[in-house]
Amino acid sequence: MPRVKVIFFLEEDGRVPVIDWLDELSEKAQDKCLARLKRLEDLGHELRRPEADLLRDGIYELRIGLRGLNYRILYFFHGREAVVISHGLLKERVVPPREIDGAVERRKRFEADPKRHTFSPET
């Protein structure tokens, strides 16, 4: 049962924040981030540190390190079978509270209207 469906958050204007962020990264960083997303898909709620961690308010981070840089992908669960990817960032010492607040806001919008805010990578 660990396997979950990965959904990318879709903004009202049609943008997909995590895809926009990934597009700005090097190919090597993209590959590592996508591999970590696959691990999340495969392990779901069972994915733990050092690969993932709970930040606060139901927002989790995928943790990716490459050449001294700390990439983070913020996400939240929707029930037991789905995980919604909010957005990505380059972390310095800690994940800034405004980034977590942004993911919390996306979670609220998603929960209010999942269909409107769903972008599935395979579509």
Jmol script that loads the backbone (N, CA, C; Angstrom):
load data "model"
ATOM      1  N   MET A   1       0.803  -1.224   0.000  1.00  0.00           N
ATOM      2  CA  MET A   1       0.000   0.000   0.000  1.00  0.00           C
ATOM      3  C   MET A   1       0.834   1.271   0.000  1.00  0.00           C
ATOM      4  N   PRO A   2       2.153   1.230   0.159  1.00  0.00           N
ATOM      5  CA  PRO A   2       2.899   2.478   0.226  1.00  0.00           C
ATOM      6  C   PRO A   2       2.815   3.346  -1.023  1.00  0.00           C
ATOM      7  N   ARG A   3       2.662   2.751  -2.187  1.00  0.00           N
ATOM      8  CA  ARG A   3       2.691   3.529  -3.426  1.00  0.00           C
ATOM      9  C   ARG A   3       1.573   4.578  -3.431  1.00  0.00           C
ATOM     10  N   VAL A   4       1.942   5.817  -3.812  1.00  0.00           N
ATOM     11  CA  VAL A   4       0.969   6.904  -3.885  1.00  0.00           C
ATOM     12  C   VAL A   4       1.005   7.531  -5.273  1.00  0.00           C
ATOM     13  N   LYS A   5      -0.067   8.202  -5.621  1.00  0.00           N
ATOM     14  CA  LYS A   5      -0.114   8.934  -6.890  1.00  0.00           C
ATOM     15  C   LYS A   5       0.486  10.314  -6.641  1.00  0.00           C
ATOM     16  N   VAL A   6       1.403  10.726  -7.503  1.00  0.00           N
ATOM     17  CA  VAL A   6       2.026  12.041  -7.407  1.00  0.00           C
ATOM     18  C   VAL A   6       1.240  13.013  -8.284  1.00  0.00           C
ATOM     19  N   ILE A   7       0.801  14.105  -7.671  1.00  0.00           N
ATOM     20  CA  ILE A   7       0.060  15.158  -8.359  1.00  0.00           C
ATOM     21  C   ILE A   7       0.855  16.443  -8.221  1.00  0.00           C
ATOM     22  N   PHE A   8       0.991  17.182  -9.293  1.00  0.00           N
ATOM     23  CA  PHE A   8       1.649  18.488  -9.225  1.00  0.00           C
ATOM     24  C   PHE A   8       0.571  19.549  -9.056  1.00  0.00           C
ATOM     25  N   PHE A   9       0.811  20.503  -8.147  1.00  0.00           N
ATOM     26  CA  PHE A   9      -0.149  21.579  -7.912  1.00  0.00           C
ATOM     27  C   PHE A   9      -0.225  22.478  -9.144  1.00  0.00           C
ATOM     28  N   LEU A  10      -1.443  22.769  -9.550  1.00  0.00           N
ATOM     29  CA  LEU A  10      -1.717  23.609 -10.716  1.00  0.00           C
ATOM     30  C   LEU A  10      -2.322  24.929 -10.245  1.00  0.00           C
ATOM     31  N   GLU A  11      -1.662  26.033 -10.578  1.00  0.00           N
ATOM     32  CA  GLU A  11      -2.188  27.356 -10.221  1.00  0.00           C
ATOM     33  C   GLU A  11      -3.376  27.699 -11.111  1.00  0.00           C
ATOM     34  N   GLU A  12      -4.149  28.687 -10.674  1.00  0.00           N
ATOM     35  CA  GLU A  12      -5.321  29.121 -11.444  1.00  0.00           C
ATOM     36  C   GLU A  12      -4.939  29.623 -12.834  1.00  0.00           C
ATOM     37  N   ASP A  13      -3.743  30.188 -12.958  1.00  0.00           N
ATOM     38  CA  ASP A  13      -3.316  30.739 -14.248  1.00  0.00           C
ATOM     39  C   ASP A  13      -2.666  29.695 -15.165  1.00  0.00           C
ATOM     40  N   GLY A  14      -2.678  28.421 -14.737  1.00  0.00           N
ATOM     41  CA  GLY A  14      -2.138  27.351 -15.572  1.00  0.00           C
ATOM     42  C   GLY A  14      -0.686  27.006 -15.303  1.00  0.00           C
ATOM     43  N   ARG A  15      -0.016  27.771 -14.451  1.00  0.00           N
ATOM     44  CA  ARG A  15       1.376  27.456 -14.120  1.00  0.00           C
ATOM     45  C   ARG A  15       1.434  26.277 -13.162  1.00  0.00           C
ATOM     46  N   VAL A  16       2.532  25.526 -13.261  1.00  0.00           N
ATOM     47  CA  VAL A  16       2.808  24.417 -12.354  1.00  0.00           C
ATOM     48  C   VAL A  16       4.139  24.766 -11.670  1.00  0.00           C
ATOM     49  N   PRO A  17       4.067  25.285 -10.424  1.00  0.00           N
ATOM     50  CA  PRO A  17       5.268  25.825  -9.783  1.00  0.00           C
ATOM     51  C   PRO A  17       6.469  24.883  -9.755  1.00  0.00           C
ATOM     52  N   VAL A  18       6.258  23.612  -9.474  1.00  0.00           N
ATOM     53  CA  VAL A  18       7.411  22.716  -9.378  1.00  0.00           C
ATOM     54  C   VAL A  18       8.057  22.489 -10.747  1.00  0.00           C
ATOM     55  N   ILE A  19       7.268  22.460 -11.801  1.00  0.00           N
ATOM     56  CA  ILE A  19       7.834  22.295 -13.144  1.00  0.00           C
ATOM     57  C   ILE A  19       8.617  23.548 -13.538  1.00  0.00           C
ATOM     58  N   ASP A  20       8.072  24.725 -13.235  1.00  0.00           N
ATOM     59  CA  ASP A  20       8.791  25.970 -13.517  1.00  0.00           C
ATOM     60  C   ASP A  20      10.142  25.966 -12.805  1.00  0.00           C
ATOM     61  N   TRP A  21      10.154  25.521 -11.541  1.00  0.00           N
ATOM     62  CA  TRP A  21      11.389  25.481 -10.758  1.00  0.00           C
ATOM     63  C   TRP A  21      12.374  24.457 -11.323  1.00  0.00           C
ATOM     64  N   LEU A  22      11.880  23.259 -11.627  1.00  0.00           N
ATOM     65  CA  LEU A  22      12.755  22.215 -12.174  1.00  0.00           C
ATOM     66  C   LEU A  22      13.408  22.659 -13.486  1.00  0.00           C
ATOM     67  N   ASP A  23      12.653  23.381 -14.306  1.00  0.00           N
ATOM     68  CA  ASP A  23      13.173  23.848 -15.590  1.00  0.00           C
ATOM     69  C   ASP A  23      14.388  24.768 -15.437  1.00  0.00           C
ATOM     70  N   GLU A  24      14.516  25.408 -14.274  1.00  0.00           N
ATOM     71  CA  GLU A  24      15.635  26.326 -14.027  1.00  0.00           C
ATOM     72  C   GLU A  24      16.894  25.601 -13.535  1.00  0.00           C
ATOM     73  N   LEU A  25      16.780  24.337 -13.179  1.00  0.00           N
ATOM     74  CA  LEU A  25      17.896  23.597 -12.595  1.00  0.00           C
ATOM     75  C   LEU A  25      18.759  22.944 -13.667  1.00  0.00           C
ATOM     76  N   SER A  26      19.981  22.589 -13.277  1.00  0.00           N
ATOM     77  CA  SER A  26      20.852  21.836 -14.178  1.00  0.00           C
ATOM     78  C   SER A  26      20.241  20.456 -14.430  1.00  0.00           C
ATOM     79  N   GLU A  27      20.683  19.826 -15.484  1.00  0.00           N
ATOM     80  CA  GLU A  27      20.169  18.493 -15.818  1.00  0.00           C
ATOM     81  C   GLU A  27      20.439  17.495 -14.687  1.00  0.00           C
ATOM     82  N   LYS A  28      21.619  17.565 -14.095  1.00  0.00           N
ATOM     83  CA  LYS A  28      21.985  16.662 -12.996  1.00  0.00           C
ATOM     84  C   LYS A  28      21.072  16.887 -11.787  1.00  0.00           C
ATOM     85  N   ALA A  29      20.801  18.146 -11.454  1.00  0.00           N
ATOM     86  CA  ALA A  29      19.910  18.463 -10.330  1.00  0.00           C
ATOM     87  C   ALA A  29      18.484  17.997 -10.640  1.00  0.00           C
ATOM     88  N   GLN A  30      18.034  18.205 -11.868  1.00  0.00           N
ATOM     89  CA  GLN A  30      16.705  17.728 -12.268  1.00  0.00           C
ATOM     90  C   GLN A  30      16.603  16.217 -12.092  1.00  0.00           C
ATOM     91  N   ASP A  31      17.628  15.496 -12.554  1.00  0.00           N
ATOM     92  CA  ASP A  31      17.625  14.033 -12.452  1.00  0.00           C
ATOM     93  C   ASP A  31      17.516  13.582 -10.997  1.00  0.00           C
ATOM     94  N   LYS A  32      18.287  14.215 -10.116  1.00  0.00           N
ATOM     95  CA  LYS A  32      18.241  13.842  -8.700  1.00  0.00           C
ATOM     96  C   LYS A  32      16.879  14.158  -8.086  1.00  0.00           C
ATOM     97  N   CYS A  33      16.301  15.299  -8.436  1.00  0.00           N
ATOM     98  CA  CYS A  33      14.984  15.671  -7.916  1.00  0.00           C
ATOM     99  C   CYS A  33      13.911  14.702  -8.411  1.00  0.00           C
ATOM    100  N   LEU A  34      13.970  14.347  -9.682  1.00  0.00           N
ATOM    101  CA  LEU A  34      12.983  13.413 -10.236  1.00  0.00           C
ATOM    102  C   LEU A  34      13.138  12.020  -9.624  1.00  0.00           C
ATOM    103  N   ALA A  35      14.370  11.612  -9.350  1.00  0.00           N
ATOM    104  CA  ALA A  35      14.588  10.321  -8.692  1.00  0.00           C
ATOM    105  C   ALA A  35      13.985  10.331  -7.286  1.00  0.00           C
ATOM    106  N   ARG A  36      14.112  11.453  -6.583  1.00  0.00           N
ATOM    107  CA  ARG A  36      13.541  11.541  -5.235  1.00  0.00           C
ATOM    108  C   ARG A  36      12.019  11.555  -5.296  1.00  0.00           C
ATOM    109  N   LEU A  37      11.441  12.193  -6.320  1.00  0.00           N
ATOM    110  CA  LEU A  37       9.985  12.153  -6.503  1.00  0.00           C
ATOM    111  C   LEU A  37       9.515  10.716  -6.747  1.00  0.00           C
ATOM    112  N   LYS A  38      10.298   9.957  -7.488  1.00  0.00           N
ATOM    113  CA  LYS A  38       9.963   8.544  -7.737  1.00  0.00           C
ATOM    114  C   LYS A  38       9.989   7.757  -6.426  1.00  0.00           C
ATOM    115  N   ARG A  39      10.971   8.028  -5.558  1.00  0.00           N
ATOM    116  CA  ARG A  39      11.030   7.370  -4.246  1.00  0.00           C
ATOM    117  C   ARG A  39       9.790   7.718  -3.427  1.00  0.00           C
ATOM    118  N   LEU A  40       9.355   8.967  -3.499  1.00  0.00           N
ATOM    119  CA  LEU A  40       8.146   9.372  -2.793  1.00  0.00           C
ATOM    120  C   LEU A  40       6.940   8.616  -3.337  1.00  0.00           C
ATOM    121  N   GLU A  41       6.862   8.505  -4.646  1.00  0.00           N
ATOM    122  CA  GLU A  41       5.768   7.759  -5.269  1.00  0.00           C
ATOM    123  C   GLU A  41       5.774   6.302  -4.797  1.00  0.00           C
ATOM    124  N   ASP A  42       6.945   5.699  -4.729  1.00  0.00           N
ATOM    125  CA  ASP A  42       7.064   4.292  -4.356  1.00  0.00           C
ATOM    126  C   ASP A  42       6.821   4.037  -2.866  1.00  0.00           C
ATOM    127  N   LEU A  43       7.282   4.949  -2.006  1.00  0.00           N
ATOM    128  CA  LEU A  43       7.220   4.713  -0.557  1.00  0.00           C
ATOM    129  C   LEU A  43       6.133   5.503   0.161  1.00  0.00           C
ATOM    130  N   GLY A  44       5.634   6.564  -0.459  1.00  0.00           N
ATOM    131  CA  GLY A  44       4.538   7.333   0.134  1.00  0.00           C
ATOM    132  C   GLY A  44       4.812   7.774   1.554  1.00  0.00           C
ATOM    133  N   HIS A  45       3.866   7.473   2.438  1.00  0.00           N
ATOM    134  CA  HIS A  45       3.948   7.885   3.839  1.00  0.00           C
ATOM    135  C   HIS A  45       5.130   7.244   4.564  1.00  0.00           C
ATOM    136  N   GLU A  46       5.718   6.222   4.010  1.00  0.00           N
ATOM    137  CA  GLU A  46       6.830   5.534   4.669  1.00  0.00           C
ATOM    138  C   GLU A  46       8.194   6.183   4.408  1.00  0.00           C
ATOM    139  N   LEU A  47       8.259   7.152   3.496  1.00  0.00           N
ATOM    140  CA  LEU A  47       9.527   7.826   3.212  1.00  0.00           C
ATOM    141  C   LEU A  47       9.908   8.704   4.403  1.00  0.00           C
ATOM    142  N   ARG A  48      11.113   8.519   4.904  1.00  0.00           N
ATOM    143  CA  ARG A  48      11.581   9.211   6.113  1.00  0.00           C
ATOM    144  C   ARG A  48      12.925   9.889   5.887  1.00  0.00           C
ATOM    145  N   ARG A  49      13.430  10.536   6.951  1.00  0.00           N
ATOM    146  CA  ARG A  49      14.766  11.127   6.930  1.00  0.00           C
ATOM    147  C   ARG A  49      15.773  10.049   6.611  1.00  0.00           C
ATOM    148  N   PRO A  50      16.772  10.352   5.867  1.00  0.00           N
ATOM    149  CA  PRO A  50      17.218  11.675   5.436  1.00  0.00           C
ATOM    150  C   PRO A  50      16.592  12.143   4.122  1.00  0.00           C
ATOM    151  N   GLU A  51      15.716  11.343   3.522  1.00  0.00           N
ATOM    152  CA  GLU A  51      15.146  11.699   2.220  1.00  0.00           C
ATOM    153  C   GLU A  51      13.973  12.662   2.304  1.00  0.00           C
ATOM    154  N   ALA A  52      13.229  12.615   3.401  1.00  0.00           N
ATOM    155  CA  ALA A  52      12.040  13.443   3.562  1.00  0.00           C
ATOM    156  C   ALA A  52      11.857  13.766   5.039  1.00  0.00           C
ATOM    157  N   ASP A  53      11.115  14.837   5.305  1.00  0.00           N
ATOM    158  CA  ASP A  53      10.872  15.217   6.689  1.00  0.00           C
ATOM    159  C   ASP A  53       9.626  16.088   6.768  1.00  0.00           C
ATOM    160  N   LEU A  54       8.945  16.015   7.914  1.00  0.00           N
ATOM    161  CA  LEU A  54       7.800  16.883   8.185  1.00  0.00           C
ATOM    162  C   LEU A  54       8.333  18.237   8.630  1.00  0.00           C
ATOM    163  N   LEU A  55       7.826  19.311   8.011  1.00  0.00           N
ATOM    164  CA  LEU A  55       8.219  20.664   8.419  1.00  0.00           C
ATOM    165  C   LEU A  55       7.246  21.173   9.482  1.00  0.00           C
ATOM    166  N   ARG A  56       5.998  21.409   9.077  1.00  0.00           N
ATOM    167  CA  ARG A  56       4.922  21.816   9.995  1.00  0.00           C
ATOM    168  C   ARG A  56       3.614  21.892   9.227  1.00  0.00           C
ATOM    169  N   ASP A  57       2.515  21.886   9.962  1.00  0.00           N
ATOM    170  CA  ASP A  57       1.180  22.076   9.387  1.00  0.00           C
ATOM    171  C   ASP A  57       0.880  21.143   8.217  1.00  0.00           C
ATOM    172  N   GLY A  58       1.362  19.901   8.298  1.00  0.00           N
ATOM    173  CA  GLY A  58       1.093  18.934   7.245  1.00  0.00           C
ATOM    174  C   GLY A  58       1.933  19.111   5.995  1.00  0.00           C
ATOM    175  N   ILE A  59       2.939  19.978   6.050  1.00  0.00           N
ATOM    176  CA  ILE A  59       3.827  20.213   4.905  1.00  0.00           C
ATOM    177  C   ILE A  59       5.129  19.450   5.137  1.00  0.00           C
ATOM    178  N   TYR A  60       5.518  18.688   4.131  1.00  0.00           N
ATOM    179  CA  TYR A  60       6.738  17.882   4.167  1.00  0.00           C
ATOM    180  C   TYR A  60       7.736  18.429   3.158  1.00  0.00           C
ATOM    181  N   GLU A  61       8.989  18.025   3.325  1.00  0.00           N
ATOM    182  CA  GLU A  61      10.014  18.378   2.355  1.00  0.00           C
ATOM    183  C   GLU A  61      10.696  17.117   1.852  1.00  0.00           C
ATOM    184  N   LEU A  62      10.925  17.079   0.543  1.00  0.00           N
ATOM    185  CA  LEU A  62      11.842  16.106  -0.035  1.00  0.00           C
ATOM    186  C   LEU A  62      13.204  16.753   0.016  1.00  0.00           C
ATOM    187  N   ARG A  63      14.197  16.006   0.448  1.00  0.00           N
ATOM    188  CA  ARG A  63      15.537  16.547   0.660  1.00  0.00           C
ATOM    189  C   ARG A  63      16.491  15.989  -0.395  1.00  0.00           C
ATOM    190  N   ILE A  64      17.088  16.887  -1.162  1.00  0.00           N
ATOM    191  CA  ILE A  64      18.009  16.492  -2.225  1.00  0.00           C
ATOM    192  C   ILE A  64      19.282  17.332  -2.081  1.00  0.00           C
ATOM    193  N   GLY A  65      20.418  16.673  -2.017  1.00  0.00           N
ATOM    194  CA  GLY A  65      21.690  17.382  -1.945  1.00  0.00           C
ATOM    195  C   GLY A  65      22.524  17.077  -3.183  1.00  0.00           C
ATOM    196  N   LEU A  66      23.184  18.100  -3.693  1.00  0.00           N
ATOM    197  CA  LEU A  66      24.043  17.930  -4.861  1.00  0.00           C
ATOM    198  C   LEU A  66      25.100  19.027  -4.853  1.00  0.00           C
ATOM    199  N   ARG A  67      26.353  18.608  -4.834  1.00  0.00           N
ATOM    200  CA  ARG A  67      27.485  19.543  -4.898  1.00  0.00           C
ATOM    201  C   ARG A  67      27.374  20.683  -3.880  1.00  0.00           C
ATOM    202  N   GLY A  68      27.018  20.327  -2.659  1.00  0.00           N
ATOM    203  CA  GLY A  68      26.953  21.314  -1.589  1.00  0.00           C
ATOM    204  C   GLY A  68      25.696  22.168  -1.570  1.00  0.00           C
ATOM    205  N   LEU A  69      24.775  21.930  -2.500  1.00  0.00           N
ATOM    206  CA  LEU A  69      23.512  22.670  -2.534  1.00  0.00           C
ATOM    207  C   LEU A  69      22.395  21.787  -1.982  1.00  0.00           C
ATOM    208  N   ASN A  70      21.462  22.417  -1.285  1.00  0.00           N
ATOM    209  CA  ASN A  70      20.341  21.693  -0.685  1.00  0.00           C
ATOM    210  C   ASN A  70      19.050  22.075  -1.399  1.00  0.00           C
ATOM    211  N   TYR A  71      18.582  21.177  -2.243  1.00  0.00           N
ATOM    212  CA  TYR A  71      17.324  21.373  -2.953  1.00  0.00           C
ATOM    213  C   TYR A  71      16.202  20.804  -2.097  1.00  0.00           C
ATOM    214  N   ARG A  72      15.058  21.482  -2.083  1.00  0.00           N
ATOM    215  CA  ARG A  72      13.906  21.010  -1.335  1.00  0.00           C
ATOM    216  C   ARG A  72      12.674  21.102  -2.215  1.00  0.00           C
ATOM    217  N   ILE A  73      11.843  20.066  -2.130  1.00  0.00           N
ATOM    218  CA  ILE A  73      10.545  20.052  -2.802  1.00  0.00           C
ATOM    219  C   ILE A  73       9.504  19.904  -1.701  1.00  0.00           C
ATOM    220  N   LEU A  74       8.600  20.875  -1.599  1.00  0.00           N
ATOM    221  CA  LEU A  74       7.575  20.852  -0.555  1.00  0.00           C
ATOM    222  C   LEU A  74       6.324  20.152  -1.081  1.00  0.00           C
ATOM    223  N   TYR A  75       5.714  19.379  -0.204  1.00  0.00           N
ATOM    224  CA  TYR A  75       4.545  18.599  -0.597  1.00  0.00           C
ATOM    225  C   TYR A  75       3.641  18.346   0.591  1.00  0.00           C
ATOM    226  N   PHE A  76       2.425  17.844   0.290  1.00  0.00           N
ATOM    227  CA  PHE A  76       1.475  17.454   1.327  1.00  0.00           C
ATOM    228  C   PHE A  76       0.683  16.257   0.816  1.00  0.00           C
ATOM    229  N   PHE A  77       0.148  15.508   1.751  1.00  0.00           N
ATOM    230  CA  PHE A  77      -0.636  14.339   1.379  1.00  0.00           C
ATOM    231  C   PHE A  77      -2.100  14.721   1.232  1.00  0.00           C
ATOM    232  N   HIS A  78      -2.758  14.055   0.288  1.00  0.00           N
ATOM    233  CA  HIS A  78      -4.203  14.195   0.097  1.00  0.00           C
ATOM    234  C   HIS A  78      -4.777  12.796   0.280  1.00  0.00           C
ATOM    235  N   GLY A  79      -5.259  12.515   1.476  1.00  0.00           N
ATOM    236  CA  GLY A  79      -5.715  11.175   1.796  1.00  0.00           C
ATOM    237  C   GLY A  79      -4.532  10.226   1.907  1.00  0.00           C
ATOM    238  N   ARG A  80      -4.785   8.946   1.714  1.00  0.00           N
ATOM    239  CA  ARG A  80      -3.735   7.933   1.822  1.00  0.00           C
ATOM    240  C   ARG A  80      -3.082   7.617   0.478  1.00  0.00           C
ATOM    241  N   GLU A  81      -3.755   7.938  -0.620  1.00  0.00           N
ATOM    242  CA  GLU A  81      -3.269   7.493  -1.923  1.00  0.00           C
ATOM    243  C   GLU A  81      -2.637   8.563  -2.798  1.00  0.00           C
ATOM    244  N   ALA A  82      -2.634   9.816  -2.369  1.00  0.00           N
ATOM    245  CA  ALA A  82      -2.092  10.874  -3.228  1.00  0.00           C
ATOM    246  C   ALA A  82      -1.186  11.813  -2.445  1.00  0.00           C
ATOM    247  N   VAL A  83      -0.188  12.320  -3.145  1.00  0.00           N
ATOM    248  CA  VAL A  83       0.705  13.345  -2.608  1.00  0.00           C
ATOM    249  C   VAL A  83       0.722  14.485  -3.620  1.00  0.00           C
ATOM    250  N   VAL A  84       0.579  15.709  -3.105  1.00  0.00           N
ATOM    251  CA  VAL A  84       0.534  16.886  -3.963  1.00  0.00           C
ATOM    252  C   VAL A  84       1.843  17.655  -3.800  1.00  0.00           C
ATOM    253  N   ILE A  85       2.525  17.871  -4.921  1.00  0.00           N
ATOM    254  CA  ILE A  85       3.793  18.580  -4.927  1.00  0.00           C
ATOM    255  C   ILE A  85       3.493  20.068  -5.067  1.00  0.00           C
ATOM    256  N   SER A  86       3.852  20.843  -4.050  1.00  0.00           N
ATOM    257  CA  SER A  86       3.576  22.276  -4.040  1.00  0.00           C
ATOM    258  C   SER A  86       4.575  23.038  -4.904  1.00  0.00           C
ATOM    259  N   HIS A  87       5.855  22.997  -4.536  1.00  0.00           N
ATOM    260  CA  HIS A  87       6.875  23.751  -5.258  1.00  0.00           C
ATOM    261  C   HIS A  87       8.256  23.354  -4.754  1.00  0.00           C
ATOM    262  N   GLY A  88       9.275  23.869  -5.402  1.00  0.00           N
ATOM    263  CA  GLY A  88      10.647  23.579  -5.006  1.00  0.00           C
ATOM    264  C   GLY A  88      11.400  24.850  -4.674  1.00  0.00           C
ATOM    265  N   LEU A  89      12.523  24.670  -3.990  1.00  0.00           N
ATOM    266  CA  LEU A  89      13.360  25.802  -3.621  1.00  0.00           C
ATOM    267  C   LEU A  89      14.773  25.331  -3.338  1.00  0.00           C
ATOM    268  N   LEU A  90      15.680  26.281  -3.325  1.00  0.00           N
ATOM    269  CA  LEU A  90      17.058  26.029  -2.930  1.00  0.00           C
ATOM    270  C   LEU A  90      17.176  26.512  -1.490  1.00  0.00           C
ATOM    271  N   LYS A  91      17.488  25.596  -0.589  1.00  0.00           N
ATOM    272  CA  LYS A  91      17.509  25.897   0.838  1.00  0.00           C
ATOM    273  C   LYS A  91      18.883  26.379   1.263  1.00  0.00           C
ATOM    274  N   GLU A  92      18.897  27.340   2.175  1.00  0.00           N
ATOM    275  CA  GLU A  92      20.162  27.741   2.779  1.00  0.00           C
ATOM    276  C   GLU A  92      20.266  27.025   4.125  1.00  0.00           C
ATOM    277  N   ARG A  93      20.089  27.710   5.225  1.00  0.00           N
ATOM    278  CA  ARG A  93      20.202  27.040   6.530  1.00  0.00           C
ATOM    279  C   ARG A  93      18.906  26.337   6.923  1.00  0.00           C
ATOM    280  N   VAL A  94      17.791  27.011   6.711  1.00  0.00           N
ATOM    281  CA  VAL A  94      16.487  26.420   7.018  1.00  0.00           C
ATOM    282  C   VAL A  94      15.535  26.769   5.882  1.00  0.00           C
ATOM    283  N   VAL A  95      14.446  26.025   5.797  1.00  0.00           N
ATOM    284  CA  VAL A  95      13.409  26.371   4.821  1.00  0.00           C
ATOM    285  C   VAL A  95      12.708  27.621   5.361  1.00  0.00           C
ATOM    286  N   PRO A  96      12.700  28.709   4.589  1.00  0.00           N
ATOM    287  CA  PRO A  96      12.072  29.947   5.070  1.00  0.00           C
ATOM    288  C   PRO A  96      10.585  29.755   5.397  1.00  0.00           C
ATOM    289  N   PRO A  97      10.133  30.339   6.506  1.00  0.00           N
ATOM    290  CA  PRO A  97       8.711  30.211   6.879  1.00  0.00           C
ATOM    291  C   PRO A  97       7.761  30.622   5.766  1.00  0.00           C
ATOM    292  N   ARG A  98       8.119  31.630   4.956  1.00  0.00           N
ATOM    293  CA  ARG A  98       7.214  32.066   3.875  1.00  0.00           C
ATOM    294  C   ARG A  98       7.015  30.961   2.839  1.00  0.00           C
ATOM    295  N   GLU A  99       8.038  30.114   2.643  1.00  0.00           N
ATOM    296  CA  GLU A  99       7.906  28.999   1.704  1.00  0.00           C
ATOM    297  C   GLU A  99       6.927  27.956   2.242  1.00  0.00           C
ATOM    298  N   ILE A 100       7.022  27.693   3.537  1.00  0.00           N
ATOM    299  CA  ILE A 100       6.088  26.745   4.169  1.00  0.00           C
ATOM    300  C   ILE A 100       4.683  27.331   4.141  1.00  0.00           C
ATOM    301  N   ASP A 101       4.556  28.623   4.460  1.00  0.00           N
ATOM    302  CA  ASP A 101       3.246  29.290   4.423  1.00  0.00           C
ATOM    303  C   ASP A 101       2.628  29.190   3.026  1.00  0.00           C
ATOM    304  N   GLY A 102       3.455  29.350   1.982  1.00  0.00           N
ATOM    305  CA  GLY A 102       2.958  29.231   0.609  1.00  0.00           C
ATOM    306  C   GLY A 102       2.431  27.837   0.325  1.00  0.00           C
ATOM    307  N   ALA A 103       3.116  26.818   0.830  1.00  0.00           N
ATOM    308  CA  ALA A 103       2.656  25.437   0.644  1.00  0.00           C
ATOM    309  C   ALA A 103       1.367  25.190   1.421  1.00  0.00           C
ATOM    310  N   VAL A 104       1.250  25.757   2.618  1.00  0.00           N
ATOM    311  CA  VAL A 104       0.017  25.629   3.410  1.00  0.00           C
ATOM    312  C   VAL A 104      -1.145  26.255   2.650  1.00  0.00           C
ATOM    313  N   GLU A 105      -0.914  27.428   2.071  1.00  0.00           N
ATOM    314  CA  GLU A 105      -1.961  28.102   1.291  1.00  0.00           C
ATOM    315  C   GLU A 105      -2.364  27.259   0.082  1.00  0.00           C
ATOM    316  N   ARG A 106      -1.402  26.665  -0.599  1.00  0.00           N
ATOM    317  CA  ARG A 106      -1.715  25.787  -1.736  1.00  0.00           C
ATOM    318  C   ARG A 106      -2.509  24.563  -1.270  1.00  0.00           C
ATOM    319  N   ARG A 107      -2.146  24.015  -0.114  1.00  0.00           N
ATOM    320  CA  ARG A 107      -2.885  22.867   0.409  1.00  0.00           C
ATOM    321  C   ARG A 107      -4.353  23.238   0.637  1.00  0.00           C
ATOM    322  N   LYS A 108      -4.600  24.408   1.220  1.00  0.00           N
ATOM    323  CA  LYS A 108      -5.983  24.855   1.467  1.00  0.00           C
ATOM    324  C   LYS A 108      -6.748  25.003   0.163  1.00  0.00           C
ATOM    325  N   ARG A 109      -6.110  25.619  -0.844  1.00  0.00           N
ATOM    326  CA  ARG A 109      -6.782  25.776  -2.142  1.00  0.00           C
ATOM    327  C   ARG A 109      -7.028  24.424  -2.793  1.00  0.00           C
ATOM    328  N   PHE A 110      -6.065  23.509  -2.667  1.00  0.00           N
ATOM    329  CA  PHE A 110      -6.222  22.184  -3.251  1.00  0.00           C
ATOM    330  C   PHE A 110      -7.388  21.447  -2.594  1.00  0.00           C
ATOM    331  N   GLU A 111      -7.421  21.469  -1.266  1.00  0.00           N
ATOM    332  CA  GLU A 111      -8.484  20.759  -0.547  1.00  0.00           C
ATOM    333  C   GLU A 111      -9.865  21.325  -0.867  1.00  0.00           C
ATOM    334  N   ALA A 112      -9.960  22.627  -1.148  1.00  0.00           N
ATOM    335  CA  ALA A 112     -11.235  23.253  -1.489  1.00  0.00           C
ATOM    336  C   ALA A 112     -11.714  22.849  -2.885  1.00  0.00           C
ATOM    337  N   ASP A 113     -10.771  22.565  -3.797  1.00  0.00           N
ATOM    338  CA  ASP A 113     -11.134  22.229  -5.180  1.00  0.00           C
ATOM    339  C   ASP A 113     -10.016  21.407  -5.835  1.00  0.00           C
ATOM    340  N   PRO A 114      -9.915  20.112  -5.450  1.00  0.00           N
ATOM    341  CA  PRO A 114      -8.812  19.286  -5.967  1.00  0.00           C
ATOM    342  C   PRO A 114      -8.741  19.227  -7.493  1.00  0.00           C
ATOM    343  N   LYS A 115      -9.868  19.128  -8.142  1.00  0.00           N
ATOM    344  CA  LYS A 115      -9.866  18.990  -9.600  1.00  0.00           C
ATOM    345  C   LYS A 115      -9.246  20.215 -10.273  1.00  0.00           C
ATOM    346  N   ARG A 116      -9.554  21.390  -9.776  1.00  0.00           N
ATOM    347  CA  ARG A 116      -9.047  22.633 -10.370  1.00  0.00           C
ATOM    348  C   ARG A 116      -7.528  22.774 -10.219  1.00  0.00           C
ATOM    349  N   HIS A 117      -6.964  22.168  -9.179  1.00  0.00           N
ATOM    350  CA  HIS A 117      -5.545  22.358  -8.877  1.00  0.00           C
ATOM    351  C   HIS A 117      -4.700  21.109  -9.118  1.00  0.00           C
ATOM    352  N   THR A 118      -5.204  20.203  -9.954  1.00  0.00           N
ATOM    353  CA  THR A 118      -4.476  18.954 -10.212  1.00  0.00           C
ATOM    354  C   THR A 118      -3.829  18.962 -11.592  1.00  0.00           C
ATOM    355  N   PHE A 119      -2.528  18.740 -11.578  1.00  0.00           N
ATOM    356  CA  PHE A 119      -1.790  18.488 -12.803  1.00  0.00           C
ATOM    357  C   PHE A 119      -1.034  17.181 -12.574  1.00  0.00           C
ATOM    358  N   SER A 120      -1.355  16.169 -13.340  1.00  0.00           N
ATOM    359  CA  SER A 120      -0.653  14.894 -13.210  1.00  0.00           C
ATOM    360  C   SER A 120       0.435  14.835 -14.270  1.00  0.00           C
ATOM    361  N   PRO A 121       1.676  14.507 -13.887  1.00  0.00           N
ATOM    362  CA  PRO A 121       2.789  14.490 -14.837  1.00  0.00           C
ATOM    363  C   PRO A 121       2.546  13.626 -16.062  1.00  0.00           C
ATOM    364  N   GLU A 122       1.771  12.557 -15.915  1.00  0.00           N
ATOM    365  CA  GLU A 122       1.594  11.661 -17.067  1.00  0.00           C
ATOM    366  C   GLU A 122       0.570  12.182 -18.064  1.00  0.00           C
ATOM    367  N   THR A 123      -0.100  13.323 -17.747  1.00  0.00           N
ATOM    368  CA  THR A 123      -1.082  13.859 -18.695  1.00  0.00           C
ATOM    369  C   THR A 123      -0.498  14.958 -19.538  1.00  0.00           C
TER     370      THR A 123
END
end "model"
wireframe off; spacefill off
backbone 0.3
color backbone group
